[in-house]
Amino acid sequence: MPARTLLVAPVAICLLMLAGCGDDEPNQRKAFMEFLQTRIVNKPGLHVPKLTAEEAAAFGDYAKHYAVIFDFNEDLSQSVSTPMSKALAAGMPRSLDDVVTRRTDIAALEGGFAKMRTALDQQLATADAAHTALKQPADLKPVYDAAYDRDVTQPAKVMAEVFPDADAAMKAILALADFIAAHPAVKVQGSMIETSDPSLRQPLQMLLDAVRAKTDAINNAQRKFNALVSG
């Protein structure tokens, strides 16, 4: 009899422990849903809060679900949005003189955009695959999907829209720089550009219009992204 008692007691303890762990899931899910709803979905703009140790503990395994959103934004900031902001601030010509004197810098900036676009595509594909693989209860899924759309899908979409215009702007600026270099009759003086050859005026104006249009497109894309972030 004593031997049997010793065997039964550990089994009973294990069953109690398992029951206790099972009871935690509804509370963890409720806490996670409340976090997503109040800290992301209900707030205007882009919010990707870093979990505190207490929040991570309260969410249990659902903290890993949030990591899909958080890690995407960390990677996006490090390899795409921050480098792009710095590149545009440093590389975009601010005058016609810059177009001529900083051609090498502008060409390097154009090459960097391709790497950023590749990084964005890879990071989004990784996040989307992880999102699809998540097993979530029916009440959690729509709340999580809304938070995912706000913090992953929409930022990636807006960032992707910047690349074609940024690349086209760089190409237009380089074309203008090459045209000026190839035609000594075209002179740049401060913010003014002129030519003594009437045959060059129309193609020169077309190049200037292209630069202006693509630069405006980049500015519009940046404003759209800023509106997404601020709400």
C-alpha positions in Angstrom: 0.0 0.0 0.0 2.7 2.6 0.8 4.3 2.0 -2.6 1.0 2.6 -4.4 0.5 5.8 -2.5 3.9 7.1 -3.6 2.9 6.4 -7.2 -0.5 8.0 -7.1 0.7 11.3 -5.4 3.1 12.4 -8.2 0.4 11.6 -10.9 -2.1 13.7 -9.0 0.4 16.6 -8.7 1.1 16.5 -12.5 -2.6 16.6 -13.3 -3.0 19.6 -11.1 -0.1 21.3 -12.7 -1.4 20.7 -16.2 -4.8 21.9 -15.2 -3.3 25.1 -13.8 -1.3 25.7 -17.0 -4.4 25.2 -19.1 -6.3 27.8 -17.0 -3.6 30.4 -17.8 -4.2 30.4 -21.6 -7.6 32.3 -21.5 -6.1 34.9 -19.2 -3.0 35.2 -21.4 -5.1 35.5 -24.5 -7.3 38.1 -22.9 -4.3 40.2 -21.8 -2.7 39.9 -25.3 -5.9 40.9 -27.1 -6.4 43.9 -24.8 -2.8 45.0 -25.5 -3.2 44.7 -29.3 -6.6 46.5 -29.2 -5.6 49.4 -26.9 -1.9 49.9 -27.7 -2.0 49.4 -31.5 -5.5 49.1 -33.2 -7.3 51.8 -31.3 -4.4 54.3 -31.5 -3.9 56.5 -34.5 -0.7 56.1 -36.4 2.0 53.5 -36.2 2.7 52.1 -32.7 5.1 49.1 -32.0 5.7 49.2 -28.3 8.4 47.0 -26.8 7.1 44.5 -24.4 8.0 44.9 -20.7 9.1 41.7 -18.8 5.7 41.8 -17.0 3.8 42.0 -20.3 5.8 39.2 -21.9 5.1 37.0 -18.8 1.3 37.9 -18.9 1.0 37.0 -22.6 2.8 33.6 -22.2 3.4 32.0 -25.6 1.4 34.8 -27.3 4.5 37.0 -26.7 6.0 35.0 -29.6 3.1 36.1 -31.8 3.8 39.7 -31.1 7.5 39.1 -31.9 6.5 38.6 -35.5 5.2 42.2 -35.6 7.9 43.7 -33.4 10.9 42.0 -35.2 9.7 43.1 -38.6 9.6 46.7 -37.5 13.0 46.5 -35.9 14.5 45.0 -39.1 12.6 47.5 -41.3 14.0 50.4 -39.2 17.6 49.1 -39.3 17.9 48.1 -42.9 15.3 50.2 -44.8 13.6 53.2 -43.3 16.5 54.7 -41.4 19.1 54.1 -44.2 16.6 55.5 -46.7 15.9 58.7 -44.7 19.7 59.2 -44.2 20.4 58.6 -47.9 17.8 61.0 -49.1 18.8 63.6 -46.7 22.5 63.3 -47.6 22.3 62.3 -51.3 19.5 64.4 -52.8 20.9 67.4 -54.6 19.8 70.7 -53.1 20.9 72.9 -56.0 21.8 72.6 -59.6 25.5 72.9 -58.6 25.0 69.7 -56.6 23.7 68.0 -59.7 27.0 68.6 -61.4 29.5 68.3 -58.6 28.0 65.4 -56.7 27.3 63.0 -59.5 29.3 60.2 -57.9 27.4 60.5 -54.6 24.0 60.5 -56.4 25.0 57.4 -58.5 26.0 55.5 -55.3 22.6 56.5 -53.7 20.8 55.0 -56.6 22.6 51.7 -56.1 21.7 51.6 -52.5 18.0 51.7 -53.2 18.1 48.3 -54.8 19.6 46.7 -51.7 17.0 48.4 -49.5 14.1 47.2 -51.7 15.5 43.6 -51.6 15.8 43.8 -47.8 12.2 45.1 -47.5 10.8 42.3 -49.7 12.7 39.6 -47.8 11.6 41.0 -44.4 8.0 41.2 -45.5 8.1 37.6 -46.9 9.5 36.3 -43.6 6.9 38.1 -41.5 4.0 37.1 -43.8 5.1 33.4 -43.6 5.4 33.6 -39.8 2.0 35.3 -39.6 0.4 32.6 -41.8 1.8 29.8 -39.6 0.4 31.2 -36.4 -2.3 29.1 -34.8 -4.7 31.5 -33.1 -8.2 31.1 -31.4 -11.1 32.6 -33.4 -11.5 35.6 -31.1 -7.8 36.5 -31.2 -7.2 36.3 -34.9 -9.2 39.3 -36.1 -7.6 41.6 -33.5 -4.1 40.3 -34.3 -4.7 40.6 -38.1 -5.8 44.2 -37.6 -2.6 45.0 -35.6 -0.5 43.1 -38.2 -2.0 45.2 -41.0 -1.4 48.4 -39.1 2.2 47.7 -38.1 3.5 45.4 -40.9 1.4 45.4 -44.1 0.7 49.1 -44.4 4.2 50.4 -43.6 5.7 47.9 -46.0 3.2 49.0 -48.7 4.0 52.7 -48.3 7.8 52.1 -48.2 7.6 50.0 -51.4 5.9 52.9 -53.1 8.8 55.1 -52.4 11.4 53.0 -54.3 10.2 53.4 -57.9 9.9 57.2 -57.5 13.3 57.4 -55.7 15.0 55.3 -58.3 13.4 57.3 -61.2 14.4 60.6 -59.5 18.0 59.5 -59.2 18.0 58.4 -62.9 16.5 61.8 -63.9 19.1 63.7 -61.9 22.0 61.6 -63.4 20.6 62.2 -66.9 20.6 65.9 -66.3 24.1 65.8 -64.9 25.4 63.9 -67.9 23.6 66.3 -70.3 25.2 69.3 -68.7 28.7 67.6 -68.7 28.3 66.7 -72.4 27.2 70.2 -73.5 29.7 73.0 -72.6 27.1 75.5 -73.9 24.9 74.7 -70.8 26.0 76.7 -67.9 25.0 76.4 -64.2 25.2 79.6 -62.1 23.8 79.1 -58.6 20.1 78.3 -58.9 20.0 79.2 -62.6 20.8 77.1 -65.7 21.0 78.5 -69.2 22.4 77.7 -72.6 23.6 79.8 -75.5 22.5 77.0 -77.9 18.8 77.3 -78.8 18.7 73.7 -79.9 19.5 72.5 -76.4 16.7 74.4 -74.6 13.9 72.0 -75.3 15.8 68.8 -74.2 17.2 70.6 -71.2 13.8 71.8 -70.1 12.5 68.2 -70.5 15.2 66.9 -68.2 14.5 69.7 -65.7 10.8 68.9 -65.7 11.5 65.2 -65.2 13.7 65.9 -62.1 11.1 68.2 -60.7 8.3 65.7 -61.2 10.1 62.8 -59.6 11.3 64.9 -56.7 7.7 65.9 -56.0 6.8 62.2 -56.2 9.3 61.4 -53.5 8.1 64.2 -51.3 4.5 63.0 -51.7 5.5 59.5 -50.7 7.4 60.7 -47.7 4.4 62.7 -46.6 2.2 59.6 -47.0 4.6 57.6 -44.8 4.7 60.4 -42.2 0.9 60.5 -42.2 0.8 56.7 -41.6 3.2 57.0 -38.7 1.5 59.9 -37.1 -2.1 59.0 -37.9 
